[in-house]
Amino acid sequence: MPFRWWSLMLMCLLVALAQSGPPLRALAEKRGLQIGAAVEPSLLLQDPEYAAVLAREFNLVVAENVMKWGALQTSRGQFNFGAADLLMDFARKHRMAVRGHTLVWHQQLPRWMYGGFSAAEMETILREHIQTVVGRYRGRIAYWDVANEVIGDDARPRATPFEVLPDYLEKAFRYARAADPGAKLFYNDYGAEGLGPKSDAIYALLKGLKEKGVPLDGVGFQAHVDLNFSPAAVRMAENLERFARLGLEIHITEMDVRLVGPGSRAERLEKQARVYREVLQVCLRQPRCKVFTLWGVSDAFSWRAASEPLVFDADYQPKPAYFALQQTLQQP
């Protein structure tokens, strides 16, 4: 029993010493990088430790759900900004940048959006939503994910209520620019971190928008991956470079790494740390990669909670992945 007690004390001491080192946001700022996390604003009120870890470790926040269309405009013309405003207030208080997520997505739309609207009606709906939402936070949101996951896993455009308006994507970016000329406007997607048919389709889409003069500033790569992910194997650096050559800013926007697979827990934690380390290294080596964001703060509240995908466990203790990020940011 005494041996187990001393072992526990030693483990706690090691964790405390590690956490006494520079927080991720301080290290990232020295590298010219913003490091962010997706946030559920209600937890800022319910869980003081959640709020404390978020404020200490990150300098950028993104709403996990409360800025999506279905959360903001459940009924046509009636907006509810309470939760989004709570997040904005927290970010201001703690000197954090904000990413707006998302204006156009085929999911989490309110039921009324499936009303069989004409192209003219949909254009009005799209314009009014973007003007209202982006206009409300004009000058306070650094980045907007204007369009999210437009390309499917089959490398073809997804079905969406917006498609009744053939040029809805172009219009969405133009409306967003008019509503807030100072915000950087992004296309965001998953499963396109490396070279392949889906990333090829996204590249062609964004290249076409740029050639039309659409105000597109950057591209976000979500990086929802697992322990088998290898940036080298999928040629991630090469993929990011071709988007950078289009003049786009590069962001890692939603990273998490599922802790699922063979081997002991210690082995899986080390693999998870490796994936986080290697993706951050790719970002740091790409001059146009300016943001590195995790899709959550703690495993306890992750959308993939059962697979423990984040760098803090359910008790807010740092995992090997946390130290991998910390060490990578400290390297020259």
RODO-527325 format. One line per 4 residues: number of its first residue (from 1); their letters; for each residue x, y, z of N, C-alpha, C. Coordinates in steps of 0.05 Angstrom, whole numbers, plus 5000, padded with zeros to 4 digits. Each point is the difference from the previous one (the first is absolute). Layout:
BEGIN
NUM	A	X/Y/Z/X/Y/Z/X/Y/Z | ...
# end
This chain:
BEGIN
1	MPFR	5016/4976/5000/4984/5024/5000/5017/5025/5000 | 5021/5002/5018/5017/5024/5000/5013/5004/4973 | 5009/4978/4987/5013/5002/4974/4981/5013/4979 | 4975/4990/5000/4981/5011/4981/4995/5030/5006
5	WWSL	4999/5007/5025/4996/5028/5008/5022/5018/4989 | 5025/4991/5005/5023/5016/4990/5001/5001/4970 | 4992/4978/4987/5000/5000/4970/4980/5021/4990 | 4977/5001/5013/4979/5020/4992/5010/5028/5005
9	MLMC	5013/5004/5022/5011/5027/5006/5021/5008/4980 | 5017/4981/4992/5021/5006/4981/4987/5007/4973 | 4980/4985/4992/4987/5006/4974/4988/5028/5000 | 4986/5007/5022/4988/5026/5003/5021/5022/4998
13	LLVA	5023/4995/5014/5021/5020/4999/5011/5004/4972 | 5004/4978/4985/5010/5003/4973/4980/5015/4982 | 4974/4994/5004/4980/5015/4984/5001/5030/5007 | 5002/5006/5026/5000/5028/5009/5025/5014/4989
17	LAQS	5023/4987/5000/5024/5012/4990/4997/5005/4970 | 4988/4981/4985/4997/5004/4972/4981/5023/4993 | 4978/5002/5016/4981/5021/4995/5011/5027/5008 | 5021/5001/5017/5011/5025/5008/5016/5012/4977
21	GPPL	5006/4985/4979/5014/5010/4977/4982/5020/4985 | 5011/5012/4979/4984/5019/4985/4975/4988/4988 | 4977/5013/5002/4976/4989/4987/5003/5001/4970 | 4983/4985/4987/5002/4998/4971/4997/5027/4986
25	RALA	4982/5017/5010/4995/5025/4987/5025/5018/5001 | 5015/5000/5022/5024/5016/5002/5021/4991/4980 | 5003/4973/4998/5019/4989/4982/4992/5005/4971 | 4974/4997/4994/4991/5004/4973/5004/5029/4991
29	EKRG	4994/5019/5018/5003/5028/4993/5028/5007/4992 | 5020/4987/5013/5028/5005/4993/5006/4990/4972 | 4985/4981/4991/5004/4988/4973/4982/5014/4979 | 4985/5020/5008/4982/5014/4981/4976/4983/4993
33	LQIG	4992/4983/5019/4978/4981/4995/4978/5004/5020 | 4975/4997/4991/4977/5000/5018/4993/4971/5005 | 4995/4993/5025/4993/4973/5007/4972/5001/5013 | 4981/4985/4989/4973/5003/5008/4986/4974/5009
37	AAVE	4975/5004/5010/4984/4978/5008/4971/5006/4994 | 4985/4979/4993/4971/5002/4997/4987/5000/5027 | 4979/5017/5003/4989/5005/5027/4970/4997/5000 | 4990/4988/5022/4971/5000/5007/4996/5021/5021
41	PSLL	4988/5023/4993/4999/5023/5019/4986/4993/5026 | 4981/4982/5001/4987/4994/5026/5020/4990/5020 | 5021/4986/4991/5019/4989/5019/5017/5022/5013 | 5001/5023/4987/5015/5022/5012/4987/5009/5027
45	LQDP	4974/4996/5002/4986/5006/5024/4998/4977/5019 | 4999/4976/4990/4995/4976/5016/5025/4988/5012 | 5023/5004/4986/5024/4986/5008/5024/5019/5001 | 5006/5010/5024/5022/5020/5002/5027/4989/4990
49	EYAA	5005/4974/5003/5026/4990/4990/5001/5000/4970 | 4977/4995/4987/4999/5001/4971/5008/5028/4991 | 4988/5020/5012/5006/5028/4993/5029/5007/5005 | 5010/4991/5023/5028/5006/5008/5020/4988/4980
53	VLAR	4996/4975/4993/5019/4987/4981/4998/5013/4973 | 4976/5006/4991/4997/5014/4974/5014/5026/5000 | 4997/5017/5020/5012/5026/5001/5030/4998/5002 | 5010/4981/5015/5029/4997/5004/5014/4990/4976
57	EFNL	4989/4981/4985/5015/4986/4980/4995/5010/4971 | 4979/5014/4995/4992/5006/4972/4997/5030/4996 | 5006/5009/4976/4996/5029/4994/4980/5004/4977 | 4986/4979/4994/4978/5002/4979/4978/4981/5008
61	VVAE	4975/5008/4996/4977/4982/5005/4983/4999/4976 | 4986/4978/4997/4980/4996/4979/4976/4987/5013 | 4976/5009/4993/4976/4987/5011/4996/4973/4987 | 4998/4979/5016/4996/4974/4989/4973/4998/4986
65	NVMK	4979/5012/5011/4974/4997/4987/4984/5026/5000 | 5004/5018/5019/4981/5022/5004/5000/5022/4980 | 5018/4999/4980/4999/5020/4979/4992/4987/4973 | 4991/4975/5002/4989/4987/4976/4972/5010/4995
69	WGAL	4991/4997/4975/4974/5012/4992/4977/4990/5018 | 4999/4974/5005/4978/4990/5016/4999/5010/5028 | 5023/5008/5011/5000/5011/5027/4993/5029/5001 | 5007/5015/4979/4995/5029/4999/4973/5008/4990
73	QTSR	4989/4986/4980/4975/5008/4988/4981/4976/4997 | 4990/4991/5023/4983/4977/5001/4974/5005/4984 | 4989/5024/5002/4977/5009/4985/5009/5022/4981 | 4988/5001/4977/5009/5020/4980/4997/5028/5011
77	GQFN	5023/5015/4999/4999/5028/5009/5003/5004/5029 | 5000/4978/5016/5003/5003/5029/5027/4988/5009 | 5017/5017/5010/5027/4993/5007/5004/4999/5030 | 5016/4980/5009/5007/4997/5028/5030/5000/5003
81	FGAA	5011/5023/5010/5029/5003/5002/5010/4996/5028 | 4984/4991/5019/5008/4999/5028/5026/4984/5004 | 5000/4975/4991/5024/4983/5004/5024/5010/4985 | 4996/5010/4975/5022/5011/4985/5012/5024/5013
85	DLLM	4982/5018/5011/5010/5024/5013/5016/4993/5025 | 4992/4979/5014/5015/4991/5024/5028/4992/4992 | 5003/4986/4978/5027/4992/4990/5016/5025/4993 | 4987/5019/4986/5014/5024/4992/5010/5016/5024
89	DFAR	4984/5001/5021/5008/5014/5024/5024/4987/5014 | 4999/4973/5001/5023/4986/5012/5025/5005/4984 | 4998/4999/4974/5024/5004/4983/5011/5028/5004 | 4983/5020/5001/5010/5028/5004/5014/5002/5027
93	KHRM	4988/4989/5021/5011/5002/5027/5027/4987/5002 | 5005/4979/4985/5025/4984/5002/5018/5005/4976 | 4995/5021/4985/5017/5007/4977/5004/4977/4980 | 4978/4989/4991/5000/4978/4982/4986/5008/4974
97	AVRG	5012/4991/4978/4987/5004/4974/4976/4981/4997 | 4982/5006/4982/4976/4984/4996/4998/4992/4971 | 4993/4974/4996/4993/4990/4973/4970/4995/4999 | 4987/5011/4980/4972/4996/4996/4995/4974/4984
101	HTLV	4983/4983/5011/4996/4974/4987/4970/4992/5003 | 4986/4997/4978/5006/5004/4972/4976/5012/4987 | 5003/5014/4977/4978/5013/4987/4984/4983/4981 | 5013/4983/4985/4987/4983/4980/5009/4971/5004
105	WHQQ	4981/4983/5008/5006/4971/5005/4975/4985/4993 | 5004/4975/4991/4977/4984/4992/4987/4986/5024 | 5012/5002/5024/4989/4988/5024/4992/5021/5020 | 4986/4991/5021/4991/5017/5022/4986/5025/4991
109	LPRW	4983/4996/4980/4982/5021/4990/4973/4997/5013 | 4986/5022/5006/4973/4997/5011/4981/4989/4980 | 4978/4988/5010/4981/4987/4982/4989/5018/4979 | 4996/5025/5007/4988/5019/4981/5017/5004/4975
113	MYGG	5026/4994/5002/5018/5004/4976/4994/4980/4978 | 4984/4979/5006/4994/4980/4979/4972/5005/4989 | 4994/5026/4996/4973/5007/4991/4996/5002/4971 | 5019/4991/4984/4996/5000/4971/5000/5028/4988
117	FSAA	5019/5017/5008/5001/5027/4992/5010/5003/4971 | 4992/5022/4987/5010/5006/4974/5028/5011/5003 | 5014/5003/4977/5027/5011/5001/5000/5028/5011 | 4981/5016/4992/4998/5028/5010/4995/5000/5031
121	EMET	4982/4983/5009/4995/4999/5029/5024/4991/5015 | 5014/4979/4990/5024/4991/5014/5022/5021/5000 | 5002/5015/4979/5020/5022/5000/4994/5020/5022 | 4975/5007/5003/4992/5018/5022/5006/4989/5027
125	ILRE	4993/4974/5004/5005/4987/5026/5030/5000/5006 | 5016/4993/4980/5029/4998/5004/5011/5028/5007 | 4992/5020/4984/5011/5027/5004/4992/5011/5028 | 4975/4996/5008/4991/5011/5025/5013/4986/5024
129	HIQT	5005/4974/4998/5013/4985/5021/5029/5010/5004 | 5014/5002/4978/5028/5008/5001/5003/5029/5009 | 4983/5017/4989/5002/5028/5008/4994/5003/5030 | 4981/4985/5010/4992/5002/5029/5022/4989/5018
133	VVGR	5010/4976/4994/5019/4987/5017/5028/5012/4998 | 5010/5003/4976/5027/5012/4997/4999/5029/5008 | 4979/5014/4993/4998/5028/5007/4999/5005/5030 | 4988/4982/5015/4998/5003/5029/5028/5000/5013
137	YRGR	5018/4983/4989/5026/4997/5012/5022/5014/4983 | 4992/5019/4984/5019/5014/4983/5022/5012/5016 | 5025/4995/4992/5023/5010/5014/5008/4984/5024 | 4985/4979/5007/5006/4985/5024/5007/4971/4995
141	IAYW	4995/4991/4976/5006/4972/4992/5022/5000/4979 | 5022/4986/5006/5023/5001/4983/4997/4984/4974 | 4986/4976/5003/4997/4982/4978/4972/4989/4999 | 4990/4998/4975/4974/4987/4997/5003/4975/4982
145	DVAN	4990/4977/5009/4996/4977/4982/4975/5006/4985 | 5003/5012/4977/4976/5008/4984/4987/4974/4989 | 5016/4982/4990/4989/4975/4989/5014/4976/5013 | 4984/4981/5007/5010/4976/5015/4991/4975/4986
149	EVIG	5020/4983/4992/4995/4973/4991/4982/5000/4975 | 5006/5016/4981/4984/5001/4975/5005/4976/4983 | 5025/4989/5001/5008/4977/4984/4996/4974/5017 | 4987/4980/4988/4995/4975/5014/5024/4981/4999
153	DDAR	4997/4977/5013/5022/4981/5000/5004/4988/4972 | 4980/5002/4983/5003/4991/4972/5013/5021/4982 | 5009/5022/5011/5013/5022/4986/4980/5015/4982 | 4975/4998/5006/4979/5015/4985/4986/5019/5019
157	PRAT	4988/5021/4989/4985/5019/5017/4977/4986/5015 | 4996/5006/5025/4979/4988/5016/4973/5012/4993 | 4979/4984/5004/4973/5010/4998/4995/5019/5024 | 4986/5022/4995/4995/5020/5020/4976/5017/4992
161	PFEV	4984/5010/5019/4978/5018/4993/5010/5025/4985 | 5025/5007/5004/5010/5025/4987/5004/4997/4970 | 5001/4975/4990/5008/4996/4972/4978/5009/4981 | 4976/5006/5009/4980/5012/4983/5010/5026/4988
165	LPDY	5019/5012/5014/5014/5025/4991/5027/4991/4989 | 5003/4999/4973/5024/4987/4989/5027/5012/5010 | 5000/5026/5004/5025/5013/5008/5000/5008/5030 | 4986/4983/5016/4997/5007/5028/5027/5003/5015
169	LEKA	5020/4984/4992/5026/5001/5013/5013/5027/4995 | 5001/5008/4975/5012/5026/4994/4986/5022/5014 | 4973/5000/5000/4985/5021/5013/5005/5000/5030 | 5002/4977/5012/5005/4999/5029/5026/5015/5008
173	FRYA	5021/4995/4985/5025/5014/5005/4997/5030/4996 | 4987/5008/4979/4997/5028/4994/4983/5014/5021 | 4979/4987/5009/4983/5012/5021/5016/5003/5026 | 5016/4979/5006/5016/5001/5025/5021/5023/4999
177	RAAD	5013/5003/4977/5019/5022/4997/4987/5027/5003 | 4976/5003/4989/4986/5026/5003/4992/5005/5029 | 4993/4979/5014/4991/5003/5028/5022/5006/5019 | 5024/4989/4994/5024/5006/5017/5025/4999/4983
181	PGAK	5008/5023/4988/5024/5000/4983/5025/4992/5014 | 5001/5001/5026/5025/4994/5015/5003/4971/5007 | 4980/4984/4998/5002/4971/5008/5012/4985/4976 | 5016/4980/5007/5011/4982/4979/4980/4977/4995
185	LFYN	4995/4994/4975/4979/4982/4992/5012/4973/4991 | 4989/4978/5011/5012/4974/4996/4980/4979/4988 | 5011/4982/4985/4987/4974/4994/5011/4980/5019 | 4983/4982/5011/5008/4981/5021/4990/4972/4993
189	DYGA	5018/4979/5003/4991/4973/4994/5017/4979/5014 | 4990/4976/5000/5014/4978/5013/5009/4980/4978 | 5018/4982/5008/5008/4978/4982/5016/5010/4975 | 5011/5024/5002/5014/5011/4977/5029/5009/5008
193	EGLG	5010/4989/5022/5026/5008/5010/5022/4992/4981 | 4997/4977/4986/5020/4991/4982/4991/5001/4972 | 5018/4993/4981/4993/4998/4972/4981/4978/4995 | 4980/5005/4982/4980/4980/4994/4977/5012/4985
197	PKSD	4981/4984/4992/4977/5010/4984/4984/5022/5014 | 4996/4997/5026/4984/5021/5014/5015/5026/5001 | 5025/4999/5008/5016/5025/5001/5004/5012/4972 | 5002/4982/4980/5001/5010/4972/4975/5016/4993
201	AIYA	4977/4990/5008/4974/5013/4994/4998/5027/5015 | 5009/5000/5025/5000/5025/5015/5019/5020/4988 | 5023/4991/4992/5020/5018/4987/4988/5012/4975 | 4987/4984/4983/4988/5010/4976/4978/5020/5006
205	LLKG	4984/4994/5020/4978/5018/5008/5011/5027/5009 | 5020/5000/5017/5011/5025/5011/5016/5015/4978 | 5013/4986/4984/5015/5013/4977/4980/5014/4982 | 4977/4987/4995/4980/5013/4983/4988/5025/5013
209	LKEK	4995/4999/5026/4990/5023/5015/5019/5023/4999 | 5026/4994/5004/5020/5021/4999/5002/5013/4973 | 4998/4983/4979/5001/5011/4973/4977/5018/4993 | 4977/4996/5014/4977/5017/4996/5001/5026/5017
213	GVPL	5021/5002/5016/5002/5023/5017/4983/4999/5026 | 4992/4976/5007/4985/4996/5025/5018/5005/5024 | 4990/5015/5020/5017/5007/5023/5005/4977/5019 | 5017/4982/4992/5007/4976/5015/5029/5004/5010
217	DGVG	5003/4999/5027/5026/5006/5011/5016/4975/5009 | 4985/4978/5006/5015/4977/5010/4984/4974/4999 | 5014/4979/5007/4988/4973/5000/5007/4987/5027 | 4979/4987/5011/5004/4986/5026/4999/4970/4996
221	FQAH	5019/4986/5012/5001/4971/4999/4993/4990/5028 | 4979/4985/5002/4989/4993/5026/5018/4981/5016 | 5011/4980/4986/5018/4981/5013/4987/4984/5022 | 4976/4989/4995/4989/4980/5018/5012/4973/4991
225	VDLN	5020/4991/5015/5015/4976/4990/5002/4980/5023 | 5015/4978/4993/5004/4979/5020/5030/4994/5004 | 5006/4979/5015/5027/4994/5006/5017/4991/4976 | 4987/4992/4979/5014/4991/4976/5008/5023/4981
229	FSPA	4990/5024/5006/5005/5022/4982/5030/5008/5000 | 5010/5003/4976/5028/5008/4996/5001/5023/4980 | 5007/5024/5008/5003/5023/4981/5018/4994/4977 | 5022/4985/5005/5019/4993/4979/4987/4981/4980
233	AVRM	4985/4981/5010/4988/4980/4982/4980/5012/4981 | 4985/5019/5010/4979/5013/4983/5010/5024/4985 | 5026/5007/5005/5013/5023/4987/4986/5026/5007 | 4996/5003/5026/4985/5023/5010/5015/5026/4994
237	AENL	5026/5001/5004/5015/5025/4995/4997/5008/4971 | 5002/4981/4982/4997/5006/4972/4972/5010/4993 | 4980/4988/5013/4972/5009/4996/4996/5028/5009 | 5009/5007/5025/4997/5026/5010/5014/5021/4983
241	ERFA	5023/4992/4989/5016/5019/4984/4985/5008/4975 | 4985/4981/4987/4986/5008/4976/4978/5020/5006 | 4987/4996/5023/4979/5020/5007/5013/5027/5007 | 5023/4999/5013/5014/5025/5006/5008/5015/4975
245	RLGL	5007/4985/4979/5007/5013/4975/4977/5015/4987 | 4975/4993/5008/4977/5015/4990/4997/5027/5015 | 5018/5005/5019/4998/5024/5016/4983/4998/5024 | 4993/4975/5008/4982/4995/5022/5016/4997/5027
249	EIHI	4988/5010/5021/5010/4994/5027/4991/4972/5007 | 5017/4986/5015/4995/4972/5007/4995/4998/5031 | 4978/4987/5007/4994/4995/5028/4993/4971/5005 | 5010/4989/5022/4990/4974/5010/4978/5008/5019
253	TEMD	4975/4991/4994/4977/5012/5012/4985/4983/5021 | 5003/4974/4999/4983/4983/5018/5014/4975/5009 | 5025/5001/5006/5015/4976/5004/4992/4984/5025 | 4997/4974/4996/4999/4981/5022/5010/4973/4989
257	VRLV	5009/4983/5018/5013/4974/4993/4988/4978/5017 | 4984/4983/4988/4986/4979/5014/5021/4980/5012 | 4996/4995/5027/5019/4982/5014/4989/4972/4999 | 4998/4989/4976/4988/4974/4995/5019/4984/4982
261	GPGS	5006/4975/5008/5017/4983/4984/5014/4979/5017 | 5017/4984/4988/5014/4979/5015/5022/5012/5018 | 5009/4984/5019/5022/5007/5017/4990/5009/5028 | 5019/5003/5018/4993/5008/5027/4991/5029/5000
265	RAER	4988/5009/5022/4992/5028/5001/5024/5019/4998 | 5022/4993/5012/5024/5016/4999/5010/5003/4971 | 4999/4978/4985/5008/5000/4972/4981/5017/4983 | 4975/4998/5006/4980/5016/4984/5003/5030/5007
269	LEKQ	5005/5006/5025/5004/5028/5007/5025/5012/4986 | 5021/4984/4997/5023/5009/4987/4995/5004/4970 | 4985/4982/4988/4992/5003/4972/4984/5025/4996 | 4981/5005/5018/4984/5024/4999/5018/5025/5001
273	ARVY	5019/5000/5018/5019/5022/5003/5016/5004/4974 | 5008/4978/4988/5015/5002/4975/4984/5014/4978 | 4974/4993/4997/4983/5012/4980/4998/5030/5004 | 4994/5007/5025/4998/5029/5006/5026/5014/4994
277	REVL	5022/4988/5008/5026/5013/4995/5006/5003/4971 | 4995/4980/4984/5007/5001/4972/4982/5020/4984 | 4974/5001/5007/4983/5019/4987/5008/5029/5007 | 5006/5005/5025/5010/5027/5008/5026/5006/4986
281	QVCL	5018/4981/4997/5025/5005/4986/4995/5008/4971 | 4981/4987/4987/4994/5007/4972/4989/5029/4999 | 4983/5007/5019/4990/5027/5001/5022/5021/5004 | 5017/4995/5019/5022/5019/5007/5019/5003/4977
285	RQPR	5003/4980/4983/5019/5002/4977/4987/5013/4976 | 4974/5004/5001/4986/5013/4978/4996/5030/5007 | 5013/5018/4987/4998/5029/5008/4972/5011/5000 | 4982/4989/4985/4972/5010/4999/4982/4987/5020
289	CKVF	5010/4980/5016/4984/4987/5020/5001/5017/5026 | 4977/5012/5007/5000/5020/5021/4983/4992/5024 | 4984/4979/4998/4982/4992/5022/5000/4970/5002 | 5001/4991/5026/4999/4971/5006/4979/4997/5022
293	TLWG	4977/4988/4993/4977/4999/5018/4992/4971/5006 | 4994/4994/5025/4990/4974/5009/4970/5001/5002 | 4987/4978/4994/4970/5000/5001/4991/4993/5028 | 5006/5017/5019/4992/4996/5027/5023/5006/5019
297	VSDA	4993/5000/5026/5020/5005/5021/5007/4975/5015 | 4980/4985/5009/5004/4976/5016/4985/4976/4988 | 5012/4977/5004/4987/4975/4990/4971/4998/5011 | 4995/5011/5023/4974/4996/5013/4977/5012/4983
301	FSWR	5006/5021/4984/4979/5013/4985/5005/4999/4970 | 5018/4983/4991/5005/4997/4972/4976/4986/4986 | 4995/5008/4975/4979/4986/4984/5007/4971/4996 | 5026/4993/5005/5009/4972/4998/5011/4991/5027
305	AASE	4985/5007/5021/5010/4996/5027/5009/4971/5005 | 4986/4981/4990/5007/4972/5005/5028/4992/4989 | 5009/5015/4980/5026/4994/4988/5022/5018/5010 | 4995/5017/5020/5020/5016/5014/5019/5014/4981
309	PLVF	4990/5018/4983/5016/5010/4978/5016/5025/5005 | 4998/5012/5024/5012/5026/5004/5025/4999/5017 | 5012/5023/5006/5026/5000/5014/4997/5003/5030 | 4975/5005/5010/4994/4999/5029/4980/4978/5004
313	DADY	5004/4984/5021/4982/4978/5005/4974/5011/5014 | 4983/4982/5008/4974/5008/5011/5003/5015/5027 | 5023/4997/5013/5006/5014/5025/5018/5024/4996 | 5003/5009/4975/5016/5023/4992/5030/4996/5006
317	QPKP	5008/4974/5001/5029/4995/5002/5012/4998/4973 | 5024/5012/4996/5012/4999/4973/5009/4972/4993 | 4995/4992/4975/5008/4974/4990/5027/5003/4985 | 5013/4978/4993/5025/5003/4984/4997/5018/4976
321	AYFA	4976/5001/4988/4996/5017/4977/5003/5029/5007 | 4992/5008/5024/5004/5028/5009/5030/5006/5000 | 5016/4983/5013/5028/5005/5002/5014/4999/4973 | 4989/4984/4981/5011/5000/4973/4996/5027/4987
325	LQQT	4977/5013/5003/4995/5026/4989/5018/5021/5014 | 5002/4998/5026/5017/5018/5016/5029/4999/4991 | 5010/4976/4997/5028/4997/4992/5005/5009/4971 | 4981/4994/4983/5003/5008/4972/5000/5030/4997
329	LQQP	4984/5014/5015/4999/5029/4999/5025/5012/5011 | 5015/4986/5017/5024/5011/5012/5025/4994/4982 | 4997/4983/4980/5023/4994/4983/5005/5022/4980 | 5025/5005/4994/5007/5021/4981/4990/4994/4972
# end
